[in-house]
Amino acid sequence: MVKYMKKNEEYTENRSRDWLIFIVSSVAMIAFLIWMPEWVWVVWPFQFTALAGALGRL
């Protein structure tokens, strides 16, 4: 017998929150690119995860 996880066990869909996080992290990424380009990779997980959530892919 195969047990299935509930679909939203760890992630609850909230697209407005995800768009807000994506926009804020995009602004942060641009700021990092201007002033601290060696640290721009720190913003990427937030930005791309929020984009995936906002587009309904999580």
URNOR-V876629 format. One record per residue. N is the residue number from 1. PHI is phi as a letter, one per 30 degrees, with the letter a starting at -180 (none if undefined). D_LAST is the distance of its C-alpha to the last C-alpha in Angstrom with 2 decimals. Layout:
n->(N & N)
phi->(PHI & PHI)
d_last->(D_LAST & D_LAST)
This chain:
n->(1 & 2 & 3 & 4 & 5 & 6 & 7 & 8 & 9 & 10 & 11 & 12 & 13 & 14 & 15 & 16 & 17 & 18 & 19 & 20 & 21 & 22 & 23 & 24 & 25 & 26 & 27 & 28 & 29 & 30 & 31 & 32 & 33 & 34 & 35 & 36 & 37 & 38 & 39 & 40 & 41 & 42 & 43 & 44 & 45 & 46 & 47 & 48 & 49 & 50 & 51 & 52 & 53 & 54 & 55 & 56 & 57 & 58)
phi->(none & c & c & c & d & d & e & c & d & c & b & c & d & a & d & d & d & d & d & d & d & d & d & d & d & d & d & d & d & d & d & d & d & d & c & b & d & d & c & d & d & d & d & e & e & d & d & d & d & d & d & d & d & d & d & i & c & c)
d_last->(25.93 & 22.21 & 20.19 & 16.60 & 14.24 & 13.26 & 9.85 & 9.22 & 11.56 & 10.24 & 7.64 & 9.24 & 8.15 & 10.74 & 10.64 & 14.17 & 13.54 & 10.82 & 13.39 & 16.10 & 14.72 & 14.18 & 17.75 & 19.28 & 17.97 & 19.21 & 22.55 & 22.61 & 21.97 & 24.85 & 27.03 & 26.39 & 27.25 & 30.46 & 31.67 & 30.05 & 28.64 & 28.72 & 26.02 & 23.52 & 21.21 & 20.67 & 18.65 & 16.33 & 13.71 & 13.41 & 13.56 & 11.09 & 8.31 & 9.29 & 9.54 & 6.12 & 5.26 & 8.60 & 8.27 & 5.80 & 3.82 & 0.00)
